[in-house]
């Protein structure tokens, strides 16, 4: 029995996104297939037909872009059955859009994203993230990137609280092959050569799995969470403007954070660690001290 952490990124291209986000969605293996089936059923019910064959349609940046909300507002809320029918008509005949079809399909996209988050709550999914602020100081990493370290720390706290000796498995969106080898090597060194990593390897399997994002529901969920964290959710020192139309989804994401209570000197009742870490400096302690000595 295990908890699977599906991981995806948002904003690493440093273009429009206000934050770099490394997000994870954790689910117990006993719930995974039920969640997958429920998401697939919702997809067909909301859009009137499956759209998984169009993988770009299911990316958060496509589902929730500003144009989606602009089109959705062209008409009042369309009844569920009519919305599904009109959306299916547009998917079957994209060369002949109408105002009604475009509005229905846009409303369906928003409803689908809402439904995914609702289903995550139903199936006990928890969200984890490392959020890097703009212009955070960084150096070429010599080991595991700091945002990965924080993400694994938070996931470890979650798995370690669960009854029984459950293990955590890490599942990434497939990277270019050389990047995948680098990440595997860095994770191996971290979990085998550092005291903290060796401790956490007792609950997290250090070798990750890589999957195609357009074929894997868990990665699509992580993609949605990463997008919402970048564009709406604000915690700690995050002060970038938000897209208000995403407020309700952002609230659902916040509700599925995890709060760990960990031992720490000076805190007799334990110290609270939330599963969303905001990082303002990607350098290690040694790298920061080295800069000060120069």
ROMISE-786239 format. One record per residue (C-alpha): x, y, z; residue in one letter. Coordinates in steps of 0.02 Angstrom, whole numbers, plus 32768, in hexadecimal, padded with zeros to 4 digits. Each point is the difference from the previous one (the first is absolute). Layout:
XYZa ...
// end
This chain:
800080008000x 804380AB7FD4x 7FDD80B87FE5x 8028803D7F51x 803C80B37FE8x 7FDE803D7F4Fx 806F80967FD8x 7FF880877F7Ax 804780AE7FE7x 7FBD80A97FCBx 805880A27FD4x 80B07FBA7FE6x 800880567F57x 800380A9805Bx 7F85804D7F87x 7F528033803Cx 7FEC7F9C80A1x 801C8069809Ex 80517F6E805Dx 80607F617FDDx 7F9F7F71804Ex 802D7F4B801Ex 7F5C7FAF8034x 7FD27F53803Bx 7F5B7FA48018x 800A7F6F807Bx 7F827F738003x 7FFA7F548050x 800A7F717F85x 7F597FBC803Fx 7FAA809F7FC4x 805D801D7F5Dx 7F9A7F987F87x 7F5B803F8046x 803D80B37FE9x 80397FDC7F4Ex 7F577FB67FD4x 7FA28090804Fx 806880817FA1x 7FE57FA37F5Cx 7F457FF58020x 7FF980B9802Ax 805E802A7F60x 7F807FA57F95x 7F6A80428060x 803880B68001x 8041800B7F4Dx 7F817F887FB5x 808D7F8F7FC2x 80B27FD08034x 808380827FD3x 809A7FA1803Dx 80327FE47F4Ax 801E80BC7FFBx 8085800B808Bx 801B80BC7FEDx 7F48801A802Cx 801D7FB780AEx 8097806A802Ex 7FD780818085x 8043808E7F95x 7F7F7FD07F7Cx 7F707FDA8077x 8013809E8067x 804E80837F90x 7FB180AD8004x 7FAB7FE37F58x 7FA07F6E804Cx 7FAF80708081x 7FDE80887F7Fx 7FA57F847F90x 7FA47FB38093x 7FBA80AA8030x 7FB4801D7F54x 7F637FA48039x 7FAB7FDD80A5x 80227F57804Ex 7FC57F7C7F85x 7F9F7F6B8048x 806F7F688018x 7FB57F927F78x 7FFD808C7F7Fx 80B28032802Dx 803F7F4F7FE3x 7FA47FF17F5Ax 804280A77FBFx 80B17FDA803Bx 7FFC7F567FAAx 7FC380547F60x 809480778003x 807B7F738020x 7FB87F9B7F70x 7FF980947F88x 808280818036x 7FFC80577F57x 7F4F803D8021x 7FFE805880A7x 7F688061803Ax 7FEE80768092x 7F9B7F7E805Dx 807D7F757FE0x 8095806A8031x 7FAD803B80A1x 7FC77F51802Dx 80AC7FB67FE3x 805380888068x 7F837FE5808Dx 80237F457FF4x 80BC801D8013x 7FE5806280A0x 7F847F808042x 807B7F737FDCx 808D8054805Fx 7F8A801D8093x 7FCA7F4A7FFBx 80B37FBF8001x 8024806180A0x 7F5D7FC4804Dx 802D7F4B7FD7x 80AC8017804Cx 7FAE802F80A4x 7F8B7F6A7FF6x 80927F887FE6x 807380458086x 808080507F8Dx 807A807A8050x 806180877FA5x 80B7802D8017x 806780887FAEx 80A280617FFAx 7FDF80B17FC1x 809580687FC8x 7FEE80BD8004x 803780667F67x 80BA80277FF7x 802C7F8A808Fx 80C07FF48007x 803E7F5D7FB7x 809D7FA87FC9x 80177F677F90x 7FCD7F728075x 80887F888036x 7F817F8E8052x 7F457FED800Fx 7FA980A37FD9x 7FC28059809Cx 7F4980047FC9x 80027F437FEBx 804B7FED80AEx 7F748067804Fx 7F7C7FA07F9Fx 80457F57803Ax 800B804180B2x 7F48802E8003x 7FCF7F5A7FAEx 80687FA1807Fx 7FA480558090x 7F5A7FCB7FB4x 80317F4B7FE2x 80527FF280AAx 7F5D802F8056x 7F9C7F777FACx 7FD57F5F805Fx 80687F687FD6x 80A780087FA9x 7FC180477F5Cx 808080367F7Ex 7FFF80957F8Bx 801C7FEC7F44x 803180937F93x 7FB980127F4Fx 803F80877F8Ax 7FC480437F5Bx 807B7FB97F83x 8098806F7FE3x 807E7FFF7F73x 80687F62801Ax 80A080578037x 7F9E806B807Cx 7FAE7F638045x 80AA7FB0801Dx 8040809C8059x 7F6780048072x 800F7F468028x 80B88018802Ax 7FDF8098806Ex 7F737FA8805Dx 806E7F67801Ax 808C8069804Bx 7F888060806Ex 7FA87F678046x 809F7F978012x 8086807E8031x 7FAE80818072x 7FC37FE180B1x 7F57804F7FDCx 7FEB7FA27F5Dx 802C7F59804Ex 7F7F801D8088x 7F7A80297F81x 802A7F6C7F92x 7FB17F978089x 7F5780407FC3x 8021803F7F4Ex 80437F8E7F77x 809280657FB8x 7FF27FC87F4Cx 7F75805C7FA2x 7F8C7FC57F76x 7FE980657F60x 7F5C80027F9Fx 7FAE805D7F6Fx 7F9B80908047x 7F777FF47F7Bx 7FE37F498030x 8006801180BDx 7F72804A8066x 806C80208099x 807A806C7F9Dx 7F7080637FB4x 7FC2802380B1x 80AE803B8034x 800380707F65x 7F5A804E8035x 803E801D80B2x 80A3804E7FC4x 7FA180787F8Dx 7F898037808Ax 808E801A807Ax 805A806E7F84x 7F6A80697FCEx 7F8F80088098x 80337FAF80A4x 806480738070x 80567FCB80A2x 809080458067x 806280847F9Ex 7FA87FE57F58x 7FC180AB7FCAx 7FEB7FF67F43x 7F5580357FBEx 7F7E7F767FF6x 7F817FD27F7Cx 7F5F80188061x 7F9A7F8D7F8Fx 80677F6F8048x 7FD8802A80B6x 7F8B7F6E8022x 80787F827FB6x 808D804E8063x 7F9B7FE9809Fx 7FE87F487FD7x 80BC7FEC7FE7x 8024805080A8x 7F847F8B8054x 80647F6B7FC4x 80A68037804Ax 804C7F988089x 8039804680A7x 80867F9B8059x 8033801880B5x 80B87FD98011x 807480028098x 806D809B800Ex 8062804B8092x 7F9F808C8053x 7F577FBF7FC7x 7FBC7F8C8088x 7F627FDC7F9Bx 805F7FE87F5Ex 801C80747F6Bx 7F8180137F72x 803F7FDD7F51x 7F8780197F71x 80107F9C7F60x 8019809D7F96x 80B280458010x 802880AE7FBEx 80B8800F7FD0x 805580A97FEBx 80B17FBD7FE7x 802D7F617FA1x 80B47FFD803Dx 80387F878086x 8043804180A5x 80B37FDE7FC6x 7FE2805D7F5Dx 7FBA8097805Dx 809180028079x 807B7FF27F6Fx 7FB6809C7FB0x 8013805E80A4x 80B97FD2800Bx 802580437F50x 
// end
